[in-house]
Amino acid sequence: PKVVTDSVFGDIMGDIFRISEKERNVLTLLLNGHSQTEISQLLNISVKTVSAYKNKAVERYGVRNFNELYLNWLQHSA
């Protein structure tokens, strides 16, 4: 899979992480308010894959849950 530098969240969390392009797309769509079902249809992947990417992001950024990740994103994007 194509790997990209996560400069948006890397800057927020203090490190630059390497994530796949699909992971970044899923995370961006989630943060923009799309449901997991919508994302799975848009990207032609399963809902389980979307959920796995979401869980991986929570672990990667060292937060307790997606809501905390979302709040961090909101604070740094405003």
C-alpha positions in Angstrom: 0.0 0.0 0.0 1.1 3.5 -0.6 2.4 5.1 2.5 2.1 8.8 3.2 3.4 11.1 5.9 0.7 12.1 8.3 1.7 15.8 8.7 -1.6 17.0 10.0 -1.9 14.7 13.0 1.9 14.4 13.3 2.1 18.1 13.9 -0.8 17.9 16.4 0.6 15.0 18.3 4.3 16.0 18.0 5.5 13.2 15.7 5.2 12.4 12.1 3.5 9.1 11.5 3.5 7.0 8.4 0.0 5.8 7.4 -1.4 4.4 4.2 -3.4 6.6 1.9 -6.6 4.7 2.6 -6.1 5.1 6.4 -5.6 8.8 5.9 -8.7 9.0 3.7 -10.8 7.1 6.3 -9.6 9.3 9.1 -10.3 12.5 7.2 -13.8 11.4 6.3 -14.5 10.3 9.9 -13.3 13.7 11.2 -15.5 15.4 8.7 -18.6 13.7 10.1 -19.1 10.8 7.7 -20.5 7.5 9.2 -18.5 4.3 8.9 -21.2 3.0 6.5 -20.9 6.0 4.3 -17.1 5.7 4.2 -17.3 2.0 3.4 -19.5 2.8 0.4 -17.4 5.8 -0.7 -14.1 3.9 -0.6 -15.5 0.5 -1.5 -14.2 -1.2 1.6 -16.0 -3.0 4.4 -17.4 -1.4 7.5 -15.0 -3.7 9.5 -12.0 -2.2 7.6 -13.2 1.3 8.4 -13.6 0.4 12.0 -10.1 -1.2 12.1 -8.6 2.0 10.6 -10.4 4.0 13.2 -9.2 1.8 16.1 -5.6 1.9 14.6 -5.7 5.7 14.6 -6.8 5.8 18.2 -3.9 3.6 19.2 -1.4 5.4 17.0 -2.2 8.8 18.4 -2.2 7.6 22.0 -5.7 8.7 22.9 -8.4 6.8 24.8 -11.1 6.9 22.1 -12.1 8.5 18.8 -13.9 11.3 20.5 -10.6 12.4 22.2 -8.9 12.3 18.8 -11.6 14.4 17.3 -11.4 17.0 20.1 -7.6 17.2 19.6 -8.2 17.7 15.9 -10.8 20.4 16.5 -8.5 22.3 18.9 -5.6 22.3 16.5 -7.6 23.0 13.3 -9.3 26.1 14.5 
